[in-house]
Amino acid sequence: QVQLIESGGGLVQAGGSLRLSCAASGGTFDNYAMGWFRQAPGKERERVAAISRSSVSRYYADSVKGRFSISRDNAKNTVDLQMNSLKQDDTAVYYCDAALRYWGQGTQVTVSS
């Protein structure tokens, strides 16, 4: 059983940056592709970014390409999401996942005008 704990959310002005981090425990971290989803009120959950086990491959939703960057540290069992040039549309609860099987509790990101 893998446990995931997100951190780093908060309130930021449009144009600002935030760095989310997800710490994993209870499993073999580098066995899992990792990713970030988000869900805004009244909207479907959206896959924002993903990274393969060895960081060779990365995926980004079109809505965040060029602004967000996903990275992982297999020695520390963490996966980060660097978010730059934030927009109000980025406001959501952000969730970390491991292989689409395990999920964290989420961290709120609010972007103000």
N, CA, C and O atoms as CSV, one atom per row, in Angstrom:
chain,resi,resn,atom,element,x,y,z
A,1,GLN,N,N,0.845,-1.183,0.000
A,1,GLN,CA,C,0.000,0.000,0.000
A,1,GLN,C,C,0.887,1.242,0.000
A,1,GLN,O,O,1.770,1.387,0.846
A,2,VAL,N,N,0.645,2.123,-0.948
A,2,VAL,CA,C,1.430,3.352,-1.066
A,2,VAL,C,C,0.641,4.499,-0.459
A,2,VAL,O,O,-0.544,4.667,-0.746
A,3,GLN,N,N,1.290,5.279,0.369
A,3,GLN,CA,C,0.689,6.491,0.917
A,3,GLN,C,C,1.348,7.697,0.257
A,3,GLN,O,O,2.565,7.750,0.079
A,4,LEU,N,N,0.507,8.657,-0.098
A,4,LEU,CA,C,0.985,9.865,-0.773
A,4,LEU,C,C,0.510,11.087,-0.009
A,4,LEU,O,O,-0.666,11.195,0.338
A,5,ILE,N,N,1.415,11.994,0.247
A,5,ILE,CA,C,1.068,13.227,0.959
A,5,ILE,C,C,1.557,14.417,0.148
A,5,ILE,O,O,2.753,14.569,-0.101
A,6,GLU,N,N,0.610,15.261,-0.260
A,6,GLU,CA,C,0.940,16.461,-1.021
A,6,GLU,C,C,1.180,17.642,-0.090
A,6,GLU,O,O,0.642,17.701,1.016
A,7,SER,N,N,1.990,18.569,-0.554
A,7,SER,CA,C,2.229,19.809,0.174
A,7,SER,C,C,2.583,20.897,-0.821
A,7,SER,O,O,2.881,20.627,-1.984
A,8,GLY,N,N,2.544,22.141,-0.339
A,8,GLY,CA,C,2.994,23.247,-1.166
A,8,GLY,C,C,1.895,24.096,-1.767
A,8,GLY,O,O,2.175,25.106,-2.412
A,9,GLY,N,N,0.644,23.701,-1.565
A,9,GLY,CA,C,-0.439,24.518,-2.097
A,9,GLY,C,C,-0.582,25.822,-1.328
A,9,GLY,O,O,0.072,26.033,-0.307
A,10,GLY,N,N,-1.436,26.681,-1.831
A,10,GLY,CA,C,-1.660,27.944,-1.160
A,10,GLY,C,C,-2.317,28.950,-2.066
A,10,GLY,O,O,-2.858,28.612,-3.119
A,11,LEU,N,N,-2.260,30.201,-1.634
A,11,LEU,CA,C,-2.848,31.312,-2.379
A,11,LEU,C,C,-1.734,32.094,-3.055
A,11,LEU,O,O,-0.743,32.454,-2.419
A,12,VAL,N,N,-1.899,32.352,-4.333
A,12,VAL,CA,C,-0.882,33.087,-5.083
A,12,VAL,C,C,-1.585,34.001,-6.089
A,12,VAL,O,O,-2.684,33.699,-6.556
A,13,GLN,N,N,-0.950,35.093,-6.408
A,13,GLN,CA,C,-1.505,36.002,-7.409
A,13,GLN,C,C,-1.245,35.470,-8.815
A,13,GLN,O,O,-0.277,34.747,-9.054
A,14,ALA,N,N,-2.119,35.838,-9.728
A,14,ALA,CA,C,-1.923,35.459,-11.123
A,14,ALA,C,C,-0.548,35.928,-11.596
A,14,ALA,O,O,-0.118,37.045,-11.309
A,15,GLY,N,N,0.116,35.054,-12.318
A,15,GLY,CA,C,1.473,35.326,-12.775
A,15,GLY,C,C,2.546,34.794,-11.853
A,15,GLY,O,O,3.723,34.761,-12.210
A,16,GLY,N,N,2.142,34.379,-10.675
A,16,GLY,CA,C,3.091,33.874,-9.698
A,16,GLY,C,C,3.403,32.405,-9.884
A,16,GLY,O,O,2.982,31.776,-10.855
A,17,SER,N,N,4.155,31.872,-8.927
A,17,SER,CA,C,4.603,30.483,-9.000
A,17,SER,C,C,4.341,29.760,-7.683
A,17,SER,O,O,4.290,30.364,-6.611
A,18,LEU,N,N,4.180,28.464,-7.803
A,18,LEU,CA,C,4.099,27.582,-6.646
A,18,LEU,C,C,4.795,26.281,-7.009
A,18,LEU,O,O,4.859,25.891,-8.175
A,19,ARG,N,N,5.308,25.625,-5.990
A,19,ARG,CA,C,5.903,24.309,-6.184
A,19,ARG,C,C,5.200,23.321,-5.281
A,19,ARG,O,O,5.246,23.446,-4.057
A,20,LEU,N,N,4.553,22.344,-5.877
A,20,LEU,CA,C,3.900,21.283,-5.123
A,20,LEU,C,C,4.855,20.109,-4.976
A,20,LEU,O,O,5.663,19.822,-5.860
A,21,SER,N,N,4.743,19.452,-3.856
A,21,SER,CA,C,5.561,18.268,-3.620
A,21,SER,C,C,4.681,17.133,-3.122
A,21,SER,O,O,3.704,17.354,-2.406
A,22,CYS,N,N,5.035,15.935,-3.507
A,22,CYS,CA,C,4.306,14.745,-3.077
A,22,CYS,C,C,5.328,13.752,-2.528
A,22,CYS,O,O,6.261,13.350,-3.224
A,23,ALA,N,N,5.134,13.367,-1.278
A,23,ALA,CA,C,6.025,12.405,-0.635
A,23,ALA,C,C,5.337,11.051,-0.568
A,23,ALA,O,O,4.194,10.947,-0.121
A,24,ALA,N,N,6.029,10.031,-1.008
A,24,ALA,CA,C,5.475,8.677,-1.040
A,24,ALA,C,C,6.133,7.795,0.003
A,24,ALA,O,O,7.314,7.941,0.319
A,25,SER,N,N,5.340,6.880,0.527
A,25,SER,CA,C,5.860,5.900,1.469
A,25,SER,C,C,5.065,4.613,1.328
A,25,SER,O,O,3.958,4.610,0.789
A,26,GLY,N,N,5.635,3.523,1.816
A,26,GLY,CA,C,4.906,2.265,1.858
A,26,GLY,C,C,5.039,1.413,0.612
A,26,GLY,O,O,4.392,0.370,0.518
A,27,GLY,N,N,5.842,1.814,-0.331
A,27,GLY,CA,C,6.006,1.009,-1.532
A,27,GLY,C,C,7.366,1.254,-2.152
A,27,GLY,O,O,8.176,2.011,-1.615
A,28,THR,N,N,7.612,0.620,-3.268
A,28,THR,CA,C,8.861,0.837,-3.994
A,28,THR,C,C,8.621,1.949,-5.003
A,28,THR,O,O,8.052,1.723,-6.071
A,29,PHE,N,N,9.054,3.130,-4.658
A,29,PHE,CA,C,8.680,4.338,-5.396
A,29,PHE,C,C,9.023,4.246,-6.868
A,29,PHE,O,O,8.219,4.622,-7.721
A,30,ASP,N,N,10.202,3.754,-7.169
A,30,ASP,CA,C,10.598,3.788,-8.577
A,30,ASP,C,C,9.954,2.675,-9.398
A,30,ASP,O,O,10.303,2.487,-10.563
A,31,ASN,N,N,9.020,1.938,-8.805
A,31,ASN,CA,C,8.196,1.007,-9.561
A,31,ASN,C,C,7.009,1.674,-10.224
A,31,ASN,O,O,6.336,1.076,-11.064
A,32,TYR,N,N,6.755,2.921,-9.842
A,32,TYR,CA,C,5.521,3.567,-10.266
A,32,TYR,C,C,5.779,4.798,-11.120
A,32,TYR,O,O,6.626,5.631,-10.799
A,33,ALA,N,N,5.030,4.896,-12.215
A,33,ALA,CA,C,4.898,6.186,-12.868
A,33,ALA,C,C,4.084,7.071,-11.937
A,33,ALA,O,O,3.180,6.599,-11.248
A,34,MET,N,N,4.409,8.343,-11.923
A,34,MET,CA,C,3.749,9.274,-11.005
A,34,MET,C,C,3.087,10.398,-11.786
A,34,MET,O,O,3.463,10.700,-12.919
A,35,GLY,N,N,2.103,11.001,-11.159
A,35,GLY,CA,C,1.435,12.082,-11.858
A,35,GLY,C,C,0.705,13.028,-10.933
A,35,GLY,O,O,0.612,12.809,-9.725
A,36,TRP,N,N,0.200,14.069,-11.525
A,36,TRP,CA,C,-0.611,15.062,-10.821
A,36,TRP,C,C,-1.916,15.267,-11.588
A,36,TRP,O,O,-1.930,15.395,-12.812
A,37,PHE,N,N,-2.999,15.293,-10.836
A,37,PHE,CA,C,-4.309,15.636,-11.346
A,37,PHE,C,C,-4.757,16.910,-10.637
A,37,PHE,O,O,-4.178,17.317,-9.630
A,38,ARG,N,N,-5.782,17.517,-11.176
A,38,ARG,CA,C,-6.433,18.613,-10.462
A,38,ARG,C,C,-7.928,18.555,-10.701
A,38,ARG,O,O,-8.403,18.031,-11.709
A,39,GLN,N,N,-8.645,19.102,-9.757
A,39,GLN,CA,C,-10.098,19.182,-9.895
A,39,GLN,C,C,-10.580,20.505,-9.353
A,39,GLN,O,O,-10.384,20.830,-8.182
A,40,ALA,N,N,-11.214,21.259,-10.223
A,40,ALA,CA,C,-11.799,22.538,-9.839
A,40,ALA,C,C,-13.281,22.329,-9.558
A,40,ALA,O,O,-13.877,21.382,-10.071
A,41,PRO,N,N,-13.879,23.190,-8.759
A,41,PRO,CA,C,-15.309,23.051,-8.443
A,41,PRO,C,C,-16.151,23.002,-9.704
A,41,PRO,O,O,-16.028,23.860,-10.579
A,42,GLY,N,N,-17.004,21.999,-9.794
A,42,GLY,CA,C,-17.911,21.882,-10.923
A,42,GLY,C,C,-17.278,21.354,-12.190
A,42,GLY,O,O,-17.935,21.282,-13.229
A,43,LYS,N,N,-16.009,20.983,-12.120
A,43,LYS,CA,C,-15.308,20.486,-13.309
A,43,LYS,C,C,-14.836,19.055,-13.076
A,43,LYS,O,O,-14.715,18.602,-11.937
A,44,GLU,N,N,-14.571,18.354,-14.175
A,44,GLU,CA,C,-14.042,16.998,-14.075
A,44,GLU,C,C,-12.566,17.042,-13.677
A,44,GLU,O,O,-11.859,18.027,-13.888
A,45,ARG,N,N,-12.142,15.922,-13.093
A,45,ARG,CA,C,-10.728,15.821,-12.750
A,45,ARG,C,C,-9.900,15.796,-14.035
A,45,ARG,O,O,-10.250,15.121,-15.003
A,46,GLU,N,N,-8.822,16.528,-14.024
A,46,GLU,CA,C,-7.975,16.675,-15.209
A,46,GLU,C,C,-6.559,16.210,-14.889
A,46,GLU,O,O,-5.973,16.608,-13.882
A,47,ARG,N,N,-6.023,15.366,-15.757
A,47,ARG,CA,C,-4.631,14.968,-15.570
A,47,ARG,C,C,-3.734,16.108,-16.052
A,47,ARG,O,O,-3.805,16.518,-17.211
A,48,VAL,N,N,-2.916,16.601,-15.178
A,48,VAL,CA,C,-2.097,17.780,-15.464
A,48,VAL,C,C,-0.727,17.372,-15.997
A,48,VAL,O,O,-0.255,17.918,-16.995
A,49,ALA,N,N,-0.102,16.428,-15.341
A,49,ALA,CA,C,1.250,16.032,-15.727
A,49,ALA,C,C,1.529,14.629,-15.231
A,49,ALA,O,O,0.903,14.157,-14.282
A,50,ALA,N,N,2.470,13.967,-15.879
A,50,ALA,CA,C,2.882,12.630,-15.464
A,50,ALA,C,C,4.343,12.433,-15.818
A,50,ALA,O,O,4.882,13.086,-16.712
A,51,ILE,N,N,4.972,11.517,-15.096
A,51,ILE,CA,C,6.387,11.251,-15.336
A,51,ILE,C,C,6.634,9.758,-15.185
A,51,ILE,O,O,6.099,9.113,-14.283
A,52,SER,N,N,7.441,9.227,-16.069
A,52,SER,CA,C,7.719,7.795,-16.037
A,52,SER,C,C,8.646,7.448,-14.878
A,52,SER,O,O,9.169,8.330,-14.197
A,53,ARG,N,N,8.837,6.166,-14.668
A,53,ARG,CA,C,9.581,5.693,-13.499
A,53,ARG,C,C,11.004,6.231,-13.447
A,53,ARG,O,O,11.526,6.532,-12.374
A,54,SER,N,N,11.628,6.348,-14.618
A,54,SER,CA,C,13.021,6.802,-14.665
A,54,SER,C,C,13.161,8.230,-15.164
A,54,SER,O,O,14.259,8.685,-15.482
A,55,SER,N,N,12.030,8.934,-15.230
A,55,SER,CA,C,11.995,10.338,-15.673
A,55,SER,C,C,12.304,10.514,-17.160
A,55,SER,O,O,12.515,11.639,-17.613
A,56,VAL,N,N,12.334,9.443,-17.910
A,56,VAL,CA,C,12.624,9.565,-19.337
A,56,VAL,C,C,11.471,10.231,-20.074
A,56,VAL,O,O,11.686,11.039,-20.978
A,57,SER,N,N,10.251,9.890,-19.685
A,57,SER,CA,C,9.074,10.415,-20.376
A,57,SER,C,C,8.253,11.294,-19.444
A,57,SER,O,O,8.102,11.008,-18.256
A,58,ARG,N,N,7.726,12.377,-20.019
A,58,ARG,CA,C,6.845,13.277,-19.287
A,58,ARG,C,C,5.633,13.603,-20.147
A,58,ARG,O,O,5.712,13.666,-21.374
A,59,TYR,N,N,4.535,13.802,-19.484
A,59,TYR,CA,C,3.297,14.221,-20.142
A,59,TYR,C,C,2.800,15.500,-19.488
A,59,TYR,O,O,2.889,15.665,-18.271
A,60,TYR,N,N,2.274,16.407,-20.314
A,60,TYR,CA,C,1.631,17.625,-19.816
A,60,TYR,C,C,0.324,17.846,-20.559
A,60,TYR,O,O,0.246,17.651,-21.772
A,61,ALA,N,N,-0.683,18.247,-19.833
A,61,ALA,CA,C,-1.912,18.679,-20.476
A,61,ALA,C,C,-1.633,19.941,-21.285
A,61,ALA,O,O,-0.765,20.740,-20.932
A,62,ASP,N,N,-2.371,20.106,-22.361
A,62,ASP,CA,C,-2.171,21.294,-23.188
A,62,ASP,C,C,-2.343,22.572,-22.383
A,62,ASP,O,O,-1.683,23.576,-22.650
A,63,SER,N,N,-3.211,22.533,-21.419
A,63,SER,CA,C,-3.523,23.727,-20.630
A,63,SER,C,C,-2.347,24.202,-19.770
A,63,SER,O,O,-2.343,25.339,-19.299
A,64,VAL,N,N,-1.353,23.334,-19.567
A,64,VAL,CA,C,-0.235,23.718,-18.680
A,64,VAL,C,C,1.123,23.643,-19.374
A,64,VAL,O,O,2.144,23.980,-18.774
A,65,LYS,N,N,1.143,23.211,-20.612
A,65,LYS,CA,C,2.422,23.085,-21.325
A,65,LYS,C,C,3.156,24.414,-21.367
A,65,LYS,O,O,2.571,25.460,-21.646
A,66,GLY,N,N,4.444,24.351,-21.085
A,66,GLY,CA,C,5.264,25.550,-21.077
A,66,GLY,C,C,5.224,26.324,-19.774
A,66,GLY,O,O,6.012,27.249,-19.574
A,67,ARG,N,N,4.312,25.955,-18.886
A,67,ARG,CA,C,4.205,26.657,-17.593
A,67,ARG,C,C,4.513,25.750,-16.414
A,67,ARG,O,O,5.075,26.199,-15.415
A,68,PHE,N,N,4.149,24.474,-16.521
A,68,PHE,CA,C,4.336,23.518,-15.433
A,68,PHE,C,C,5.452,22.557,-15.789
A,68,PHE,O,O,5.689,22.255,-16.959
A,69,SER,N,N,6.134,22.081,-14.757
A,69,SER,CA,C,7.203,21.105,-14.960
A,69,SER,C,C,7.141,20.061,-13.854
A,69,SER,O,O,7.093,20.399,-12.671
A,70,ILE,N,N,7.143,18.793,-14.244
A,70,ILE,CA,C,7.104,17.709,-13.274
A,70,ILE,C,C,8.484,17.086,-13.163
A,70,ILE,O,O,9.190,16.934,-14.160
A,71,SER,N,N,8.860,16.727,-11.947
A,71,SER,CA,C,10.139,16.075,-11.719
A,71,SER,C,C,9.996,15.100,-10.557
A,71,SER,O,O,9.064,15.204,-9.760
A,72,ARG,N,N,10.907,14.172,-10.469
A,72,ARG,CA,C,10.874,13.209,-9.372
A,72,ARG,C,C,12.280,12.941,-8.872
A,72,ARG,O,O,13.260,13.093,-9.602
A,73,ASP,N,N,12.359,12.541,-7.624
A,73,ASP,CA,C,13.618,12.151,-7.009
A,73,ASP,C,C,13.413,10.769,-6.405
A,73,ASP,O,O,12.830,10.640,-5.329
A,74,ASN,N,N,13.881,9.751,-7.083
A,74,ASN,CA,C,13.654,8.381,-6.624
A,74,ASN,C,C,14.425,8.066,-5.346
A,74,ASN,O,O,14.066,7.135,-4.625
A,75,ALA,N,N,15.460,8.813,-5.060
A,75,ALA,CA,C,16.193,8.606,-3.812
A,75,ALA,C,C,15.416,9.146,-2.618
A,75,ALA,O,O,15.534,8.628,-1.507
A,76,LYS,N,N,14.625,10.186,-2.849
A,76,LYS,CA,C,13.856,10.811,-1.760
A,76,LYS,C,C,12.384,10.408,-1.782
A,76,LYS,O,O,11.621,10.796,-0.898
A,77,ASN,N,N,11.987,9.637,-2.781
A,77,ASN,CA,C,10.579,9.219,-2.928
A,77,ASN,C,C,9.630,10.419,-3.029
A,77,ASN,O,O,8.582,10.465,-2.386
A,78,THR,N,N,10.029,11.365,-3.841
A,78,THR,CA,C,9.189,12.542,-4.010
A,78,THR,C,C,8.965,12.845,-5.489
A,78,THR,O,O,9.791,12.522,-6.342
A,79,VAL,N,N,7.838,13.467,-5.762
A,79,VAL,CA,C,7.557,13.998,-7.099
A,79,VAL,C,C,7.044,15.416,-6.929
A,79,VAL,O,O,6.164,15.674,-6.107
A,80,ASP,N,N,7.589,16.318,-7.699
A,80,ASP,CA,C,7.274,17.732,-7.579
A,80,ASP,C,C,6.571,18.239,-8.829
A,80,ASP,O,O,6.718,17.681,-9.917
A,81,LEU,N,N,5.810,19.301,-8.650
A,81,LEU,CA,C,5.192,19.992,-9.774
A,81,LEU,C,C,5.499,21.478,-9.616
A,81,LEU,O,O,4.949,22.146,-8.741
A,82,GLN,N,N,6.369,21.977,-10.458
A,82,GLN,CA,C,6.677,23.402,-10.483
A,82,GLN,C,C,5.676,24.101,-11.376
A,82,GLN,O,O,5.542,23.765,-12.553
A,83,MET,N,N,4.976,25.071,-10.823
A,83,MET,CA,C,3.924,25.759,-11.561
A,83,MET,C,C,4.285,27.233,-11.679
A,83,MET,O,O,4.381,27.934,-10.672
A,84,ASN,N,N,4.483,27.698,-12.888
A,84,ASN,CA,C,4.839,29.086,-13.162
A,84,ASN,C,C,3.735,29.764,-13.960
A,84,ASN,O,O,2.863,29.108,-14.530
A,85,SER,N,N,3.791,31.060,-13.986
A,85,SER,CA,C,2.814,31.858,-14.756
A,85,SER,C,C,1.392,31.401,-14.466
A,85,SER,O,O,0.602,31.161,-15.380
A,86,LEU,N,N,1.087,31.287,-13.209
A,86,LEU,CA,C,-0.215,30.755,-12.812
A,86,LEU,C,C,-1.348,31.672,-13.237
A,86,LEU,O,O,-1.226,32.897,-13.242
A,87,LYS,N,N,-2.458,31.030,-13.594
A,87,LYS,CA,C,-3.663,31.733,-14.023
A,87,LYS,C,C,-4.796,31.379,-13.063
A,87,LYS,O,O,-4.728,30.393,-12.330
A,88,GLN,N,N,-5.819,32.193,-13.088
A,88,GLN,CA,C,-6.970,31.902,-12.239
A,88,GLN,C,C,-7.573,30.538,-12.592
A,88,GLN,O,O,-8.095,29.849,-11.716
A,89,ASP,N,N,-7.504,30.149,-13.854
A,89,ASP,CA,C,-8.027,28.842,-14.276
A,89,ASP,C,C,-7.264,27.674,-13.664
A,89,ASP,O,O,-7.725,26.535,-13.723
A,90,ASP,N,N,-6.110,27.944,-13.081
A,90,ASP,CA,C,-5.343,26.878,-12.431
A,90,ASP,C,C,-5.848,26.589,-11.018
A,90,ASP,O,O,-5.400,25.638,-10.378
A,91,THR,N,N,-6.766,27.396,-10.541
A,91,THR,CA,C,-7.325,27.177,-9.211
A,91,THR,C,C,-8.021,25.823,-9.146
A,91,THR,O,O,-8.921,25.537,-9.936
A,92,ALA,N,N,-7.599,24.999,-8.203
A,92,ALA,CA,C,-8.134,23.638,-8.091
A,92,ALA,C,C,-7.495,22.952,-6.890
A,92,ALA,O,O,-6.555,23.464,-6.284
A,93,VAL,N,N,-8.024,21.796,-6.569
A,93,VAL,CA,C,-7.329,20.895,-5.654
A,93,VAL,C,C,-6.440,19.996,-6.499
A,93,VAL,O,O,-6.894,19.388,-7.469
A,94,TYR,N,N,-5.176,19.921,-6.123
A,94,TYR,CA,C,-4.199,19.145,-6.873
A,94,TYR,C,C,-3.897,17.849,-6.121
A,94,TYR,O,O,-3.628,17.845,-4.920
A,95,TYR,N,N,-3.952,16.758,-6.873
A,95,TYR,CA,C,-3.749,15.428,-6.301
A,95,TYR,C,C,-2.548,14.765,-6.956
A,95,TYR,O,O,-2.328,14.876,-8.162
A,96,CYS,N,N,-1.797,14.089,-6.146
A,96,CYS,CA,C,-0.690,13.265,-6.613
A,96,CYS,C,C,-1.190,11.823,-6.771
A,96,CYS,O,O,-1.996,11.353,-5.968
A,97,ASP,N,N,-0.718,11.138,-7.787
A,97,ASP,CA,C,-1.084,9.732,-7.929
A,97,ASP,C,C,0.138,8.878,-8.262
A,97,ASP,O,O,1.123,9.350,-8.830
A,98,ALA,N,N,0.036,7.624,-7.892
A,98,ALA,CA,C,1.067,6.647,-8.230
A,98,ALA,C,C,0.429,5.577,-9.102
A,98,ALA,O,O,-0.409,4.799,-8.647
A,99,ALA,N,N,0.834,5.554,-10.343
A,99,ALA,CA,C,0.366,4.548,-11.300
A,99,ALA,C,C,-1.152,4.519,-11.428
A,99,ALA,O,O,-1.730,3.487,-11.767
A,100,LEU,N,N,-1.785,5.628,-11.162
A,100,LEU,CA,C,-3.249,5.743,-11.233
A,100,LEU,C,C,-3.948,4.772,-10.286
A,100,LEU,O,O,-5.132,4.481,-10.451
A,101,ARG,N,N,-3.220,4.278,-9.304
A,101,ARG,CA,C,-3.781,3.330,-8.352
A,101,ARG,C,C,-3.881,3.902,-6.953
A,101,ARG,O,O,-4.790,3.565,-6.194
A,102,TYR,N,N,-2.943,4.768,-6.622
A,102,TYR,CA,C,-2.913,5.340,-5.274
A,102,TYR,C,C,-2.986,6.859,-5.391
A,102,TYR,O,O,-2.444,7.457,-6.320
A,103,TRP,N,N,-3.670,7.464,-4.422
A,103,TRP,CA,C,-3.931,8.901,-4.485
A,103,TRP,C,C,-3.664,9.558,-3.141
A,103,TRP,O,O,-3.855,8.963,-2.080
A,104,GLY,N,N,-3.222,10.790,-3.222
A,104,GLY,CA,C,-3.110,11.575,-2.015
A,104,GLY,C,C,-4.429,12.262,-1.686
A,104,GLY,O,O,-5.430,12.084,-2.379
A,105,GLN,N,N,-4.407,13.045,-0.620
A,105,GLN,CA,C,-5.616,13.737,-0.164
A,105,GLN,C,C,-5.822,15.065,-0.882
A,105,GLN,O,O,-6.909,15.641,-0.827
A,106,GLY,N,N,-4.808,15.541,-1.540
A,106,GLY,CA,C,-4.935,16.769,-2.312
A,106,GLY,C,C,-4.443,17.984,-1.559
A,106,GLY,O,O,-4.409,18.008,-0.329
A,107,THR,N,N,-4.065,18.989,-2.322
A,107,THR,CA,C,-3.652,20.273,-1.766
A,107,THR,C,C,-4.290,21.381,-2.595
A,107,THR,O,O,-4.291,21.333,-3.825
A,108,GLN,N,N,-4.831,22.378,-1.902
A,108,GLN,CA,C,-5.569,23.444,-2.579
A,108,GLN,C,C,-4.611,24.472,-3.164
A,108,GLN,O,O,-3.692,24.939,-2.491
A,109,VAL,N,N,-4.839,24.816,-4.419
A,109,VAL,CA,C,-4.128,25.917,-5.067
A,109,VAL,C,C,-5.174,26.950,-5.487
A,109,VAL,O,O,-6.116,26.635,-6.215
A,110,THR,N,N,-4.998,28.164,-5.028
A,110,THR,CA,C,-5.916,29.250,-5.368
A,110,THR,C,C,-5.111,30.378,-5.993
A,110,THR,O,O,-4.155,30.884,-5.406
A,111,VAL,N,N,-5.518,30.759,-7.197
A,111,VAL,CA,C,-4.839,31.838,-7.909
A,111,VAL,C,C,-5.785,33.027,-7.978
A,111,VAL,O,O,-6.879,32.934,-8.535
A,112,SER,N,N,-5.356,34.133,-7.410
A,112,SER,CA,C,-6.192,35.324,-7.372
A,112,SER,C,C,-5.803,36.280,-8.496
A,112,SER,O,O,-4.709,36.204,-9.055
A,113,SER,N,N,-6.723,37.171,-8.806
A,113,SER,CA,C,-6.460,38.144,-9.882
A,113,SER,C,C,-5.600,39.286,-9.399
A,113,SER,O,O,-5.283,40.190,-10.171
